[in-house]
Amino acid sequence: MMWRGWAYQFEEVPWQEIAVRFHDFAEQHPDFEHMAAIVDSVLACDGASRLAGLTSMHDLVVAARPVPENPPVEVVIVRSPSSGLIGPGAVLIEHRSTSGRDDVIARPSEEAIPLFWRFMVEKFGVAPVR
């Protein structure tokens, strides 16, 4: 059977751990700075209480809370520069819906944070709290 959305159990990771991981990557590979900045934004804008996250290799996978216990799970994936889907200096964000109405947008990495929050608002109804 073909699943739409995230086809696996969503094994949430605390946002602070995700932040450490992406900051470590960014120290070694500056192309990951926007990934660390997105996670910092989640922490700064009260996203951690409303969004769940995990990492898949070097990508960031985000779901709205409460996360369904069983797949499929509607998610937004921020693809890293090492994903093979986007090159250095750019960000690719994709929405994987359970209905199959997926959405994918690529932009310069300077636009990563606003693009991320645009997806959170449009797909999950979660806006940043400043």
PyMOL CGO cylinders between C-alpha atoms (Angstrom):
from pymol import cmd
from pymol.cgo import CYLINDER

trace = [
    CYLINDER, 0.00, 0.00, 0.00, 1.32, 3.48, -0.92, 0.3, 1, 1, 1, 1, 1, 1,
    CYLINDER, 1.32, 3.48, -0.92, 1.22, 5.92, 2.01, 0.3, 1, 1, 1, 1, 1, 1,
    CYLINDER, 1.22, 5.92, 2.01, 0.88, 9.65, 1.64, 0.3, 1, 1, 1, 1, 1, 1,
    CYLINDER, 0.88, 9.65, 1.64, 2.60, 11.83, 4.22, 0.3, 1, 1, 1, 1, 1, 1,
    CYLINDER, 2.60, 11.83, 4.22, 5.24, 10.43, 6.60, 0.3, 1, 1, 1, 1, 1, 1,
    CYLINDER, 5.24, 10.43, 6.60, 4.91, 6.65, 6.38, 0.3, 1, 1, 1, 1, 1, 1,
    CYLINDER, 4.91, 6.65, 6.38, 6.83, 5.89, 9.57, 0.3, 1, 1, 1, 1, 1, 1,
    CYLINDER, 6.83, 5.89, 9.57, 6.25, 6.18, 13.29, 0.3, 1, 1, 1, 1, 1, 1,
    CYLINDER, 6.25, 6.18, 13.29, 6.99, 9.82, 14.18, 0.3, 1, 1, 1, 1, 1, 1,
    CYLINDER, 6.99, 9.82, 14.18, 9.78, 9.45, 16.75, 0.3, 1, 1, 1, 1, 1, 1,
    CYLINDER, 9.78, 9.45, 16.75, 9.89, 12.97, 18.14, 0.3, 1, 1, 1, 1, 1, 1,
    CYLINDER, 9.89, 12.97, 18.14, 13.22, 14.47, 19.24, 0.3, 1, 1, 1, 1, 1, 1,
    CYLINDER, 13.22, 14.47, 19.24, 13.38, 17.39, 21.72, 0.3, 1, 1, 1, 1, 1, 1,
    CYLINDER, 13.38, 17.39, 21.72, 13.93, 20.70, 19.92, 0.3, 1, 1, 1, 1, 1, 1,
    CYLINDER, 13.93, 20.70, 19.92, 17.02, 21.48, 22.03, 0.3, 1, 1, 1, 1, 1, 1,
    CYLINDER, 17.02, 21.48, 22.03, 18.66, 18.27, 20.76, 0.3, 1, 1, 1, 1, 1, 1,
    CYLINDER, 18.66, 18.27, 20.76, 17.74, 19.16, 17.19, 0.3, 1, 1, 1, 1, 1, 1,
    CYLINDER, 17.74, 19.16, 17.19, 19.28, 22.62, 17.73, 0.3, 1, 1, 1, 1, 1, 1,
    CYLINDER, 19.28, 22.62, 17.73, 22.55, 21.13, 18.97, 0.3, 1, 1, 1, 1, 1, 1,
    CYLINDER, 22.55, 21.13, 18.97, 22.66, 18.78, 15.98, 0.3, 1, 1, 1, 1, 1, 1,
    CYLINDER, 22.66, 18.78, 15.98, 22.15, 21.51, 13.38, 0.3, 1, 1, 1, 1, 1, 1,
    CYLINDER, 22.15, 21.51, 13.38, 24.51, 23.94, 15.09, 0.3, 1, 1, 1, 1, 1, 1,
    CYLINDER, 24.51, 23.94, 15.09, 27.18, 21.23, 15.04, 0.3, 1, 1, 1, 1, 1, 1,
    CYLINDER, 27.18, 21.23, 15.04, 26.55, 20.70, 11.33, 0.3, 1, 1, 1, 1, 1, 1,
    CYLINDER, 26.55, 20.70, 11.33, 26.65, 24.47, 10.68, 0.3, 1, 1, 1, 1, 1, 1,
    CYLINDER, 26.65, 24.47, 10.68, 30.00, 24.83, 12.49, 0.3, 1, 1, 1, 1, 1, 1,
    CYLINDER, 30.00, 24.83, 12.49, 31.54, 22.24, 10.15, 0.3, 1, 1, 1, 1, 1, 1,
    CYLINDER, 31.54, 22.24, 10.15, 29.52, 23.13, 7.03, 0.3, 1, 1, 1, 1, 1, 1,
    CYLINDER, 29.52, 23.13, 7.03, 28.28, 26.75, 6.74, 0.3, 1, 1, 1, 1, 1, 1,
    CYLINDER, 28.28, 26.75, 6.74, 25.66, 25.63, 4.19, 0.3, 1, 1, 1, 1, 1, 1,
    CYLINDER, 25.66, 25.63, 4.19, 23.69, 24.31, 7.18, 0.3, 1, 1, 1, 1, 1, 1,
    CYLINDER, 23.69, 24.31, 7.18, 23.41, 27.71, 8.91, 0.3, 1, 1, 1, 1, 1, 1,
    CYLINDER, 23.41, 27.71, 8.91, 19.85, 28.23, 7.69, 0.3, 1, 1, 1, 1, 1, 1,
    CYLINDER, 19.85, 28.23, 7.69, 18.85, 24.84, 9.13, 0.3, 1, 1, 1, 1, 1, 1,
    CYLINDER, 18.85, 24.84, 9.13, 20.15, 25.87, 12.57, 0.3, 1, 1, 1, 1, 1, 1,
    CYLINDER, 20.15, 25.87, 12.57, 18.43, 29.26, 12.20, 0.3, 1, 1, 1, 1, 1, 1,
    CYLINDER, 18.43, 29.26, 12.20, 15.07, 27.60, 11.50, 0.3, 1, 1, 1, 1, 1, 1,
    CYLINDER, 15.07, 27.60, 11.50, 15.37, 25.49, 14.66, 0.3, 1, 1, 1, 1, 1, 1,
    CYLINDER, 15.37, 25.49, 14.66, 16.41, 28.57, 16.68, 0.3, 1, 1, 1, 1, 1, 1,
    CYLINDER, 16.41, 28.57, 16.68, 13.31, 30.31, 15.33, 0.3, 1, 1, 1, 1, 1, 1,
    CYLINDER, 13.31, 30.31, 15.33, 11.07, 27.43, 16.46, 0.3, 1, 1, 1, 1, 1, 1,
    CYLINDER, 11.07, 27.43, 16.46, 12.53, 27.72, 19.95, 0.3, 1, 1, 1, 1, 1, 1,
    CYLINDER, 12.53, 27.72, 19.95, 12.30, 31.53, 20.03, 0.3, 1, 1, 1, 1, 1, 1,
    CYLINDER, 12.30, 31.53, 20.03, 8.75, 31.74, 18.63, 0.3, 1, 1, 1, 1, 1, 1,
    CYLINDER, 8.75, 31.74, 18.63, 7.00, 29.24, 20.93, 0.3, 1, 1, 1, 1, 1, 1,
    CYLINDER, 7.00, 29.24, 20.93, 6.98, 26.65, 18.19, 0.3, 1, 1, 1, 1, 1, 1,
    CYLINDER, 6.98, 26.65, 18.19, 8.24, 23.82, 20.38, 0.3, 1, 1, 1, 1, 1, 1,
    CYLINDER, 8.24, 23.82, 20.38, 4.92, 23.60, 22.24, 0.3, 1, 1, 1, 1, 1, 1,
    CYLINDER, 4.92, 23.60, 22.24, 2.92, 23.42, 19.01, 0.3, 1, 1, 1, 1, 1, 1,
    CYLINDER, 2.92, 23.42, 19.01, 5.27, 21.58, 16.65, 0.3, 1, 1, 1, 1, 1, 1,
    CYLINDER, 5.27, 21.58, 16.65, 7.06, 18.25, 16.93, 0.3, 1, 1, 1, 1, 1, 1,
    CYLINDER, 7.06, 18.25, 16.93, 10.33, 17.60, 15.14, 0.3, 1, 1, 1, 1, 1, 1,
    CYLINDER, 10.33, 17.60, 15.14, 12.79, 14.91, 14.21, 0.3, 1, 1, 1, 1, 1, 1,
    CYLINDER, 12.79, 14.91, 14.21, 15.74, 14.59, 11.90, 0.3, 1, 1, 1, 1, 1, 1,
    CYLINDER, 15.74, 14.59, 11.90, 16.06, 12.20, 9.01, 0.3, 1, 1, 1, 1, 1, 1,
    CYLINDER, 16.06, 12.20, 9.01, 19.73, 12.06, 8.09, 0.3, 1, 1, 1, 1, 1, 1,
    CYLINDER, 19.73, 12.06, 8.09, 20.33, 15.82, 7.73, 0.3, 1, 1, 1, 1, 1, 1,
    CYLINDER, 20.33, 15.82, 7.73, 16.76, 16.89, 6.98, 0.3, 1, 1, 1, 1, 1, 1,
    CYLINDER, 16.76, 16.89, 6.98, 14.33, 18.44, 9.46, 0.3, 1, 1, 1, 1, 1, 1,
    CYLINDER, 14.33, 18.44, 9.46, 10.88, 16.81, 9.64, 0.3, 1, 1, 1, 1, 1, 1,
    CYLINDER, 10.88, 16.81, 9.64, 8.10, 18.74, 11.40, 0.3, 1, 1, 1, 1, 1, 1,
    CYLINDER, 8.10, 18.74, 11.40, 4.54, 17.78, 12.37, 0.3, 1, 1, 1, 1, 1, 1,
    CYLINDER, 4.54, 17.78, 12.37, 1.80, 19.67, 14.17, 0.3, 1, 1, 1, 1, 1, 1,
    CYLINDER, 1.80, 19.67, 14.17, 0.92, 18.66, 17.71, 0.3, 1, 1, 1, 1, 1, 1,
    CYLINDER, 0.92, 18.66, 17.71, -0.72, 16.41, 18.65, 0.3, 1, 1, 1, 1, 1, 1,
    CYLINDER, -0.72, 16.41, 18.65, 1.12, 14.00, 16.39, 0.3, 1, 1, 1, 1, 1, 1,
    CYLINDER, 1.12, 14.00, 16.39, -0.95, 10.98, 15.31, 0.3, 1, 1, 1, 1, 1, 1,
    CYLINDER, -0.95, 10.98, 15.31, 0.16, 7.75, 16.96, 0.3, 1, 1, 1, 1, 1, 1,
    CYLINDER, 0.16, 7.75, 16.96, 0.15, 5.81, 13.70, 0.3, 1, 1, 1, 1, 1, 1,
    CYLINDER, 0.15, 5.81, 13.70, 1.29, 6.71, 10.19, 0.3, 1, 1, 1, 1, 1, 1,
    CYLINDER, 1.29, 6.71, 10.19, 0.68, 8.30, 7.87, 0.3, 1, 1, 1, 1, 1, 1,
    CYLINDER, 0.68, 8.30, 7.87, 1.52, 11.68, 9.44, 0.3, 1, 1, 1, 1, 1, 1,
    CYLINDER, 1.52, 11.68, 9.44, 1.18, 15.01, 7.66, 0.3, 1, 1, 1, 1, 1, 1,
    CYLINDER, 1.18, 15.01, 7.66, 4.64, 16.65, 7.75, 0.3, 1, 1, 1, 1, 1, 1,
    CYLINDER, 4.64, 16.65, 7.75, 6.74, 19.48, 6.43, 0.3, 1, 1, 1, 1, 1, 1,
    CYLINDER, 6.74, 19.48, 6.43, 10.31, 18.54, 5.52, 0.3, 1, 1, 1, 1, 1, 1,
    CYLINDER, 10.31, 18.54, 5.52, 13.12, 21.07, 5.32, 0.3, 1, 1, 1, 1, 1, 1,
    CYLINDER, 13.12, 21.07, 5.32, 15.68, 19.50, 3.01, 0.3, 1, 1, 1, 1, 1, 1,
    CYLINDER, 15.68, 19.50, 3.01, 19.33, 19.98, 3.89, 0.3, 1, 1, 1, 1, 1, 1,
    CYLINDER, 19.33, 19.98, 3.89, 22.06, 20.84, 1.40, 0.3, 1, 1, 1, 1, 1, 1,
    CYLINDER, 22.06, 20.84, 1.40, 23.27, 17.23, 1.64, 0.3, 1, 1, 1, 1, 1, 1,
    CYLINDER, 23.27, 17.23, 1.64, 19.89, 15.76, 0.66, 0.3, 1, 1, 1, 1, 1, 1,
    CYLINDER, 19.89, 15.76, 0.66, 20.80, 15.77, -3.01, 0.3, 1, 1, 1, 1, 1, 1,
    CYLINDER, 20.80, 15.77, -3.01, 17.56, 17.66, -3.73, 0.3, 1, 1, 1, 1, 1, 1,
    CYLINDER, 17.56, 17.66, -3.73, 18.90, 21.19, -3.26, 0.3, 1, 1, 1, 1, 1, 1,
    CYLINDER, 18.90, 21.19, -3.26, 22.34, 22.71, -3.57, 0.3, 1, 1, 1, 1, 1, 1,
    CYLINDER, 22.34, 22.71, -3.57, 24.35, 25.07, -1.38, 0.3, 1, 1, 1, 1, 1, 1,
    CYLINDER, 24.35, 25.07, -1.38, 22.84, 28.51, -0.87, 0.3, 1, 1, 1, 1, 1, 1,
    CYLINDER, 22.84, 28.51, -0.87, 19.26, 27.30, -1.21, 0.3, 1, 1, 1, 1, 1, 1,
    CYLINDER, 19.26, 27.30, -1.21, 16.49, 25.78, 0.88, 0.3, 1, 1, 1, 1, 1, 1,
    CYLINDER, 16.49, 25.78, 0.88, 13.82, 23.34, -0.26, 0.3, 1, 1, 1, 1, 1, 1,
    CYLINDER, 13.82, 23.34, -0.26, 10.73, 22.86, 1.88, 0.3, 1, 1, 1, 1, 1, 1,
    CYLINDER, 10.73, 22.86, 1.88, 8.13, 20.26, 1.07, 0.3, 1, 1, 1, 1, 1, 1,
    CYLINDER, 8.13, 20.26, 1.07, 4.74, 19.51, 2.54, 0.3, 1, 1, 1, 1, 1, 1,
    CYLINDER, 4.74, 19.51, 2.54, 3.74, 15.86, 2.52, 0.3, 1, 1, 1, 1, 1, 1,
    CYLINDER, 3.74, 15.86, 2.52, 0.03, 15.69, 3.08, 0.3, 1, 1, 1, 1, 1, 1,
    CYLINDER, 0.03, 15.69, 3.08, -2.01, 12.62, 3.83, 0.3, 1, 1, 1, 1, 1, 1,
    CYLINDER, -2.01, 12.62, 3.83, -4.35, 13.57, 0.96, 0.3, 1, 1, 1, 1, 1, 1,
    CYLINDER, -4.35, 13.57, 0.96, -1.58, 13.63, -1.65, 0.3, 1, 1, 1, 1, 1, 1,
    CYLINDER, -1.58, 13.63, -1.65, -1.84, 17.40, -2.17, 0.3, 1, 1, 1, 1, 1, 1,
    CYLINDER, -1.84, 17.40, -2.17, 1.85, 17.94, -1.63, 0.3, 1, 1, 1, 1, 1, 1,
    CYLINDER, 1.85, 17.94, -1.63, 3.64, 21.26, -2.05, 0.3, 1, 1, 1, 1, 1, 1,
    CYLINDER, 3.64, 21.26, -2.05, 7.34, 21.93, -2.70, 0.3, 1, 1, 1, 1, 1, 1,
    CYLINDER, 7.34, 21.93, -2.70, 9.10, 25.31, -2.81, 0.3, 1, 1, 1, 1, 1, 1,
    CYLINDER, 9.10, 25.31, -2.81, 12.80, 26.14, -3.25, 0.3, 1, 1, 1, 1, 1, 1,
    CYLINDER, 12.80, 26.14, -3.25, 14.25, 29.56, -2.41, 0.3, 1, 1, 1, 1, 1, 1,
    CYLINDER, 14.25, 29.56, -2.41, 17.61, 31.13, -1.53, 0.3, 1, 1, 1, 1, 1, 1,
    CYLINDER, 17.61, 31.13, -1.53, 18.67, 30.08, 1.99, 0.3, 1, 1, 1, 1, 1, 1,
    CYLINDER, 18.67, 30.08, 1.99, 18.28, 33.71, 3.18, 0.3, 1, 1, 1, 1, 1, 1,
    CYLINDER, 18.28, 33.71, 3.18, 14.52, 33.15, 2.85, 0.3, 1, 1, 1, 1, 1, 1,
    CYLINDER, 14.52, 33.15, 2.85, 14.50, 29.92, 4.89, 0.3, 1, 1, 1, 1, 1, 1,
    CYLINDER, 14.50, 29.92, 4.89, 12.91, 31.24, 8.10, 0.3, 1, 1, 1, 1, 1, 1,
    CYLINDER, 12.91, 31.24, 8.10, 10.03, 33.18, 6.49, 0.3, 1, 1, 1, 1, 1, 1,
    CYLINDER, 10.03, 33.18, 6.49, 9.40, 30.28, 4.10, 0.3, 1, 1, 1, 1, 1, 1,
    CYLINDER, 9.40, 30.28, 4.10, 9.39, 27.80, 6.98, 0.3, 1, 1, 1, 1, 1, 1,
    CYLINDER, 9.39, 27.80, 6.98, 6.83, 29.85, 8.94, 0.3, 1, 1, 1, 1, 1, 1,
    CYLINDER, 6.83, 29.85, 8.94, 4.73, 30.33, 5.80, 0.3, 1, 1, 1, 1, 1, 1,
    CYLINDER, 4.73, 30.33, 5.80, 4.47, 26.54, 5.59, 0.3, 1, 1, 1, 1, 1, 1,
    CYLINDER, 4.47, 26.54, 5.59, 3.68, 26.25, 9.31, 0.3, 1, 1, 1, 1, 1, 1,
    CYLINDER, 3.68, 26.25, 9.31, 0.85, 28.79, 9.00, 0.3, 1, 1, 1, 1, 1, 1,
    CYLINDER, 0.85, 28.79, 9.00, -0.57, 27.49, 5.73, 0.3, 1, 1, 1, 1, 1, 1,
    CYLINDER, -0.57, 27.49, 5.73, -0.28, 23.76, 6.43, 0.3, 1, 1, 1, 1, 1, 1,
    CYLINDER, -0.28, 23.76, 6.43, -0.69, 23.50, 10.22, 0.3, 1, 1, 1, 1, 1, 1,
    CYLINDER, -0.69, 23.50, 10.22, -2.25, 26.81, 11.31, 0.3, 1, 1, 1, 1, 1, 1,
    CYLINDER, -2.25, 26.81, 11.31, 0.78, 27.48, 13.56, 0.3, 1, 1, 1, 1, 1, 1,
    CYLINDER, 0.78, 27.48, 13.56, 2.08, 31.06, 13.50, 0.3, 1, 1, 1, 1, 1, 1,
    CYLINDER, 2.08, 31.06, 13.50, 5.24, 32.28, 15.22, 0.3, 1, 1, 1, 1, 1, 1,
    CYLINDER, 5.24, 32.28, 15.22, 4.67, 34.00, 18.57, 0.3, 1, 1, 1, 1, 1, 1,
    CYLINDER, 4.67, 34.00, 18.57, 7.09, 36.86, 19.02, 0.3, 1, 1, 1, 1, 1, 1,
]
cmd.load_cgo(trace, "trace")
